[in-house]
Amino acid sequence: MQRFDRRWRRIRLALALWLVGGTWAPGQARNSIAAPGLRVATFNVQALSNRDGEARFFEVALALKSLAFPEVVALQELADDDGGHDGGTTSASATSTRLLGALAAAGGPAYDVVAWEPADGTQGGPPGANIRLALLTTLPVLAARPALSAAEEAPHEAFMDSRTPLFVRLSFAGGRLDVLGVHLSAGPAAADRRAAQASALARFVGSRDTGALTPLVVLGDFNATPLAAELAPLRHVGLRPVPQEPRPTHRSGATFDHLWVSPGLEPAGLAQVSAFSIASDHAPVFADLLVVPGGNVPEGGCQVTSRPPGPACPVLLLAVSVLALGLRFRGASAVRRGFRPPRRRPPPAPTEPAGRSTLRSAQSGRDPARVRARPRGSEVPPPRDSAGA
């Protein structure tokens, strides 16, 4: 029974260590609220251009203010400076400047706008608007470019007359963070086209120069739900959609806008869908992400995040701790018993010489080999002679 109690104490101690120290396993990072985090959002601004009035720009700024001004905002359908007027203009510098002014007037931080200038009439959407993808960010920008250039023949064909994805590399928490803004083709008849676009995006994700070492978030207007079959190629390269509250992101009642993350990024909760406004037919979607340091660990490696470096493997540390504390509990049990010494068997009593034992056995008529030696002082007196009785 005492042995069972000792084992049960060790089991309880191991469970306590597991609860306090978290789940440690080879090749797996432990999430921690101490990990650096940031808020990211996606917002389709419905062909916002310099031709729009101040009220529309201010509504966009208020929509982002309701999200507490995220550090990263992927914009879709940022139009050129002359909007729907097909005058050959492709620059969106005036549109971007007015948007930054509206954000500052709403109390926002100092954002930078990252955008690129496409060729006239190559991005689809309203004629002459040249809608494109852009990125608002408060983080330092390390690099930015269209994700799929004309040199990549198959991906370029998939995005012909459609919005070219925008790839931006940011500096964050002493490392790098990759952001890929997307706006896939719209309509039920475009499912095959979206599947080809998703395959092109998957190839691009796998071909990044840093591979899987840099965390990546893919976000935007997918014109499909996260579980749509055409988005399956994104899962094949390790991306996964951030769980999102069940609310529509488009006025049609569909959920087109969402976020996907790679290993190394963990959502701090559900992605939230903001309220609709007069600024757009889409609602902004945002999520808080935790950047897990060294999110990808080689197979079989060991990692403990947000803790000082320890032994080669945390599982070994856990086993040693359980054994050591189990011995301490065993000593503590002796203290609780009042330092009572353990029970010991009394030493065997000295035996008589073999001659006397044999003599008595012979007198009693028993086999000497079966007579046990008795301690001194407990001898049985020999039988008295009947004649002397």
N, C-alpha and C positions, 0 to 999 in steps of 0.2 A: 504493500500500500504506500509506504514511504517512497519507494522508487517511482511509483506512478505519480505521486505528488510532485516530485522533482521534475519529471518529464513535462507535466502540465504547466509548471512554472516557466520552463524554458519556452514552451509553445506560446504562452501568453506574452512573454518578453519579446519573442520574435515578432508577434503581431504588433506590439506597441512600437517597436523600432520601425516597422514597415509604415505604420500610420504617421509617425513623427518625421521620418526621413523621406517619405514619398516612395514611389515605385521606381526601383533601380533595375535596369536590365541592360545587357550588352547591346550595343548598337541602337539604343533608343535614348532620346533626349527627354528630360523631365521638364514639363512646363512649369513656369514660375511667374508670379505676378511681378517679380523683380526684373523680368526681361524687358528690354526696351520695346515700346509700343508706339503706334501712330494710328491716326484715323485717316481712312481713305474713302473716297466717294466717287460715284459715277453719275453724270447728269447729261441727258440729251436736251440741249437748249433750243431745239427746233429752229434751225436756220437763223440764229441770232446774227444780225449784221449791223453795220454802221448806219443803215437807213432807218433802223428802229428808233422809237422815241425813248426819252430818258426813263419813262415809267417801266418799260420792259427790262432795261438794264438793271434798274433798281430792284425789280422783282426777282431777277436772277441772284442779285447780291443778297436779298433777304432770304431766299431759299437756302443759300449756303450759310448764312448766319444762323439759321435754325439748326444747322448741323454742327454748330460751334466751329465753323471755319476749319475744315479738315486740312491736314498737311499736304495731302495729295488729292486732286480732283481731276478725274478724266472727263473731258467734255466731248460730246459728239455734236455734229452739225454746227460748228462755228463757221459762219459764211464770210465771204470776202467783203470788201468795204462797200461795194455798190449793191450788195444783196442780189435780188432777183433781176436786176437790170444787167442784161447781157452785153456789157461794154468791153469785154476782154480783160477786165481787172481780175487778178487772182490774189493779190495781197490782202491780208486781213489785219494789218498793223493798226489801222484806225479802229476797227472793231475791238481788237484786244486792248487798246489804250482806254477806250470808253468803259470796257468791262472792269479794268483795274481801278479806274476812277470811281465807279459805283461801289466796288468792294471796299475801297478806302473810306468812302463816305458812310458806309454801313458799319464802320468800326473794324474792318477786317485787317489781317496782317499784311505784310509786304509780300505779295505774291509775285511770282514770275510766270509768264505765259510761254509755254513751249509749243510751237506749232511749225508747220512746214508749208511751203507754197507749192501746191500741185499745178500741173499743166491745166490749162483752161478746158473745161468740159470733160474731165476724166474721172470725176468722183461720183457721178450720179446725182440724185437729188433734184431739187428745183433747178430748172434751166438758168444758167448764168450765175447761180449762187456759189458754186464751187465749195460746197460744204466739206469740212475736213475734221479730223480729230485734233484735239489740243489737250494740253495738260497745264493745270494750275498747281503750283507747288511752292512751299516755303523752304524746301530743302535745296542744298547745292546740287546743280545739274552737272554731271560728269560727261554725259554724251547723250545725243538725241538724233534720231534718223527715222525715216520710213522703215518699217520692219521688213517689208518685202519689196525689193527693188526690181527694176526691169531686167536686171541681169539674171534673176531667178525665174526662168521661163514658166515653169508650171505654176508656182504661186502667183506670178504676175497675171496669168490667164484667169486664175480663180478670182482675182480681185479687179478684173477689167470692168470699167464703168461702175465701180463700187469704191467705198471708202478704204483707202490704204491704211493698214494699222500703223500706229505710232509707237516706237520703242524709245524709252527714256531710261537712262541709268542715273540713279541718284546716290548721293552720299548720305548715309544715315547710321548713327550709333557706332561710329568708327569703322564702318564697313560700307558695303554697297547694297543697293536695293534696285531691282529691275522692275519696271512698270511697262505693261503692254496694253495700250488702249485699242479697242476694236469696235467696229460697227458693221455687222454682217448684213447681207442682203435680206430684204424684207419680202413677206408674202408667203402664203402656203405653197405656191408653185415653185418657190426658190429653195426648197428643202435640199435638193441635190446640190445646188450651188453652195449652200451653207456648209454641207458636208465636205465639199472640196476646199472651202475656205478654212474649215476647222483642221483639215489634214495639212494644209499649208502652214497654218499657225503652229501645229504640233511639230512640223519639221524645223520651223524657225526656233522654237523653244529648245529643241534638242541640239541645235547647232550653235548656241551662244558660246562665245569664246571662253566663258568661265564655267560652262556646263551647268551642273546642278549645285555648284558651290555658292552661287549668289541667289538669294531668295527672289521669287518672282510673283507678282500679282498681275493677273489678266482680268480686265474689267471693261465694261461698256454695255452697249446695246447689241445683244446677240440676236434679236428678233426670233428667239426661240427660248423655251423653258430650259432650266438646267438639266432636266432629265431627257431632253430630246435626243433621239437616236443620232442626229447629224452632228452632235457635239461629242460623241464618243471618242474621237481621236485625241481630244484634250486629256481624257482620263488615261489614255495609253502612255502618255509621257509624264505621268505622276501628278498632274494637276487635279484638284478637287474643288467643287463649288463650296463656297461658304454657306452654311445653313442660314436660311433667310426666313423672316416672318411671313406668314401666308397672306400677303396683300398684293394686289395688282400694282404694277409699275407703269402701265399704260392705260389711258382712258378707255380703251377697248375692253379692259378687264384682264388682259394678259400680263404675264410676268416675263418681260423681255430683258430687263436690266439686272445684272448680277455680277458677282465677283468670283474669281477662281484663284487659288493660291497653290504654291509649290511647297514641298518639304522645306522646313526652316521658317515658315510662317504659320502661326496658329491664331484663329479667331478668338477674341476674348468673350464672345457671345454671338447671338444671332445678328445677322445683317438687318439693319432697320430700313424701312421704306418710309420716306417722309411724305408730307401731305402734298397734294397737287396744288398748283398755283396757275395764275394767268400767264406765267412765263413760258410754259411748255405743255405739251400733251403727255410728257413723261414726268414721273416723280423721281426725285433724287434717291439714291440708295447708298448707304454708308455702312462701314463696319470698322471696329477697332481690332487691329492686328498686333500680335506679339511677335517680335523678331527673335527667334530662339537662336542664341549664339551657336554657330557651327551646326546648323540644323541637320545636315547630312553627315553621318559618320560611316566610315568604311564597314563593310559587313564583318561582324564579329568584334568590332572595336568596342571600347568602353567609354562612357561619357556621363559626367554628372554636371549639370548646368547649375549656375548660380551658387556653387559651393567651391571652397578652395580645393586645389588638387590633392588627391589622396592616393591610396594604393593603386596598383595597376588595374584592378577591377573592383567596382563597388560591391558586387556580390560577395567577393572574398571578404571585404570589410564587414559586411553584414554578418557573415558566418562567424568570423572571429569575435565580433561584438557579442553575439548571442552566447557563445561558449564562455567568454570571459565574465559576462554579467551573470550567467547561470551559476558559475562557481561562487560569485559574490553572494548570490541569493542563498546558496547552500551554507555559506558561512554565517549569513544573517539569521538563518534558522537556528543555528547553535546559540546565537546571542539571545534570541527570543526564548530559548529553552533554559536560559539562566546558566549557560556554560556547563551544563551537566555532561560529564564525560560519557563517551559511548560505552554501552554494555560490553563487558569482556567476559569470556569464559574463565572460570577459576582454573588455576594450574592443576595438573593431575597430581594426586597424592603419591608420595614415594611407595614403592612396592617392597614387599618382603623378599628376602633371599629365596631363591628358587628351591633350596633344599627343604626349608621348613614347610613351604606350600606343598611340595611333593610328599613330604612325610604325612601331613594331615590328610592329603587325598588318599594316600595308601591306607591310613587308618579308617577313613570313612568309606572305603570301598569304591570311590568314584574314580573316573578316568582323569589322571593328572593333566592331560592335554586340554581338558574341558573346564578346568577350574580356573577362574579368574582371580588374579591377585587382588587381595583386599588391602585397603590402607591400614597402616600401623595403628593399633589400638582397637581395631574392629574384629580381632580374631575370634573365631568360634571355639570355645574350649573343647578339647577332645572328650569323647564319651568316657564316663567313668566305668571302671570295672564293676561288673555286677556283684563280684564277690565282696567288694569293699563297700557296697551300698548299704 
